[in-house]
Amino acid sequence: MDHEATGGRIVADDEEYIRSTIPLWHNELRGFRSHVVLRWALTVLGLAVFILTALSIFSGALYLTETKLSSLTIWIVDFDSLIPPYDSLDAVIGPLVTEMIMTQSSQTMGGLNFVTRPPINFQNNPMAVRQKVYNEDAYAAIIINANATSSLQESIAFKDASYDPLGAAQIIYNSARDETTYYNYIIPTLNQLKQVALDGFGPRWIEILTKNGLTNISNVPPQALNPAIGFTEIDLRPFGPAVATPAVSIGLIYLIIISFFAFPFLIPIHSQLTLNKKHRPVKASHMIIWRLFSNFVVYLILSFFYSLVPLAFQIPFTNSPEPAMEPARNANAYGKSSFVVYWMLNWIGMAALGLPSENMAMILGAPWSALWLTFWVISNVSTGFYPLNLASNFYKWGYVWPLHRIVEGSRTILFGTYSRIGLDFGVLLGWIGVSIILFPVATAFLGWKSTRLIA
């Protein structure tokens, strides 16, 4: 009876409270209204400043791209008639092609950086040029072969119908290094310059032949007159298939988000060890060990399922490694072990992304941790998906940001690009180590904030 009476009084009090509510412009809210409006304005202003700052990081990474294209170096290496047994001839193709390409490239404002390199820099070995391009010392190389002039002259002298102009020169590049930069800037420019050389060499070659007394061209193979030369394009590590794109770009955003949201899903479970009234709270030091250990297990499991996605869509993971100088599609760096290495990279990468987020979530709390996630995604995307040598020097910190190392390591595993896998894992482990050191500090700060709220 008393309970019913008490319950009835509560209901009555609630009804009275509802009847006693006041309009927004009531005099009782004078002064407090201004306080609410001020807090609202400051919050919106803070969000606006954050948006301006965070998005500026992303846009700034691309702002100087066109003006920094000169940082993309293309070598021109002329071996024509410089290596035995062809060194007794006067070169024609090499000097003319080099001159045309250098002249045309110098007239293109803000273009790629074309640089001539003597063959001696590569021990007079064209394969050494390929190795350097694979090693990412240059973005591409144009090689004029040692027998270029010799083969062309012999085709004229002996009326050789089997002459192939494509044997005169090579264009070497490595699109899996950064497919966006290659497809947007490097390959179109190389195609343009290649066409300039093809259009310009034929007439000049016929002029040279005429001056040397060649008047009867009826039996001369037409391809030996015009265009007379060609370029064999060799992509050492082609990018593909298309479904591999998420594995080295946009799909990695989900790796950041998944690592972040593991914290709010698991924290209520962890709290059962400290807040459950059925037992005494677990020691703080043991809770830290438990949370860190469980986090690594969670990252191990989630990264495995994340790694299964490209495997399910038939991205190759079992191809054999191939020599650096030979073109190879999807030359997996670790053969049949490549999937395991890829999984381990995603596991360590998820920990390097997730542990800092958990620390910041404990320090900032809701709703401010959402701003951290926004910053974390934008800063990692800006430095992970775009070439840093096309950005301002401000972005050099991006070389040690987690996603940059994950992208680079993934390219090595999937495409067999130049390996810095030790550095990639080392930087990621560095993030994990610092996060573990700061984890007790963040936990203590969270406990201090909770105590203040209770008080």
PEPESUL-V875108 format. One record per run of one state. SS is the DSSP state (alpha for helix, beta for strand, coil for the rest). FROM is the first residue (numbers start at 1). LEN is the number of residues. If there is no record, write none. Layout:
SS&FROM&LEN ; SS&FROM&LEN
This chain:
coil&1&1 ; alpha&2&18 ; coil&20&7 ; alpha&27&3 ; coil&30&2 ; alpha&32&32 ; coil&64&2 ; alpha&66&6 ; coil&72&1 ; beta&73&6 ; coil&79&14 ; alpha&93&14 ; coil&107&6 ; beta&113&5 ; coil&118&1 ; alpha&119&4 ; coil&123&3 ; alpha&126&9 ; coil&135&5 ; beta&140&5 ; coil&145&3 ; alpha&148&10 ; coil&158&7 ; alpha&165&3 ; coil&168&1 ; beta&169&5 ; coil&174&1 ; alpha&175&3 ; coil&178&1 ; alpha&179&33 ; coil&212&10 ; alpha&222&3 ; coil&225&6 ; beta&231&5 ; coil&236&6 ; alpha&242&7 ; coil&249&3 ; alpha&252&24 ; coil&276&8 ; alpha&284&29 ; coil&313&22 ; alpha&335&30 ; coil&365&3 ; alpha&368&17 ; coil&385&3 ; alpha&388&3 ; coil&391&2 ; alpha&393&8 ; coil&401&1 ; alpha&402&14 ; coil&416&5 ; alpha&421&34 ; coil&455&1
